[in-house]
């Protein structure tokens, strides 16, 4: 069983930064592809960034150059550093994991369907 717990959300002004964390309880973290997804009000959940056990990363075009995903295996924690935030980044951010999906699944159409483990989410609100 895998449990994911996000933290670090909050309210910031446009141009600000936030770092999200996702604590992962899993026997072998190296066997999972990890991803950050977000869901704005009235919209579908979309992939933001992903990382696999080899350290390969992917990003949605909308966040490239602004967001950085990383993982600390010693702490069993996934991070999402978010810089230059804008109001379009507002939404509930979810951490997800899967033992079979490639990292490219994170940013694929309906990529959320490829992930079997989810956290409860953390809210990010960016004001203009």
C-alpha positions in Angstrom: 0.0 0.0 0.0 1.2 3.5 -0.8 0.1 6.6 1.1 0.8 10.1 -0.2 0.4 13.3 1.9 0.8 16.7 0.4 1.7 19.9 2.1 3.0 23.4 1.4 0.0 25.0 -0.4 -1.1 28.5 0.3 -2.0 31.9 -1.0 0.6 34.0 -2.8 0.6 37.0 -5.1 1.5 36.8 -8.7 5.2 36.5 -9.2 5.6 34.7 -5.9 6.9 31.2 -5.1 5.8 28.1 -3.3 7.3 24.7 -2.6 5.0 21.7 -2.3 6.0 18.6 -0.6 4.6 15.1 -0.8 5.5 12.6 1.9 5.4 9.0 0.4 5.0 5.9 2.4 6.1 3.0 0.2 8.3 0.0 0.6 10.5 0.7 -2.5 10.3 4.3 -3.7 12.6 3.5 -6.6 10.0 1.4 -8.3 7.5 4.3 -8.8 6.9 7.0 -11.2 5.8 10.1 -9.3 3.9 13.1 -10.6 2.2 16.4 -9.6 -1.2 17.1 -11.0 -3.5 20.1 -10.5 -7.2 20.7 -10.9 -8.6 24.2 -11.2 -12.3 24.8 -10.4 -14.5 23.5 -13.2 -11.6 22.0 -15.1 -10.2 18.5 -15.5 -7.1 17.3 -13.5 -4.0 17.9 -15.6 -0.4 16.8 -15.2 2.1 19.4 -14.2 5.4 17.6 -13.7 6.7 14.0 -13.3 9.8 12.2 -12.3 10.7 8.5 -12.6 13.1 6.3 -10.7 16.0 7.1 -13.1 15.5 10.8 -12.5 14.0 11.6 -15.8 11.6 14.5 -15.6 8.7 15.9 -17.7 6.9 19.2 -17.5 3.7 20.6 -18.9 4.4 23.4 -21.4 2.6 25.9 -19.2 5.1 25.4 -16.3 8.4 24.8 -18.1 11.1 27.0 -16.8 9.1 28.0 -13.7 8.5 24.7 -11.9 11.0 22.1 -10.8 10.2 18.6 -9.6 12.6 16.7 -7.4 12.7 13.8 -5.0 14.6 13.1 -1.9 14.8 9.3 -1.5 16.3 9.5 1.9 13.3 11.5 3.2 10.8 9.7 1.0 9.6 13.1 -0.1 8.6 14.5 -3.5 8.9 18.3 -4.1 7.5 20.8 -6.5 9.3 24.2 -6.5 7.0 26.7 -8.1 8.4 30.1 -9.2 6.9 33.1 -11.0 3.4 31.9 -10.1 0.5 33.4 -12.0 -3.3 33.3 -11.3 -3.6 30.5 -13.9 -1.6 28.3 -11.6 -4.4 28.4 -9.0 -5.9 25.0 -8.2 -5.7 21.9 -6.0 -2.4 20.2 -6.4 -2.2 16.5 -6.1 0.7 14.1 -5.7 0.4 10.8 -7.5 2.4 7.6 -7.9 2.3 4.5 -10.0 4.5 1.4 -10.4 3.9 0.9 -14.1 3.3 4.2 -15.9 6.2 5.9 -17.7 7.0 9.4 -16.7 5.6 10.7 -20.0 2.1 9.6 -18.8 2.1 12.6 -16.4 1.7 15.1 -19.2 -0.3 12.9 -21.6 -3.9 13.4 -22.4 -5.9 11.9 -19.6 -2.6 11.0 -18.0 -4.2 11.0 -14.6 -5.8 7.7 -15.5 -2.4 6.1 -15.4 -1.8 6.7 -11.8 -3.2 4.5 -9.1 -2.1 6.3 -5.9 -3.2 9.8 -5.0 -2.8 12.2 -2.1 -5.6 14.3 -0.7 -4.4 17.5 -2.4 -3.1 20.9 -1.3 -4.7 24.2 -2.4 -2.6 26.8 -4.2 -4.2 30.2 -4.8 -2.4 32.9 -6.8 -3.8 36.4 -6.7 -3.2 39.1 -9.3 
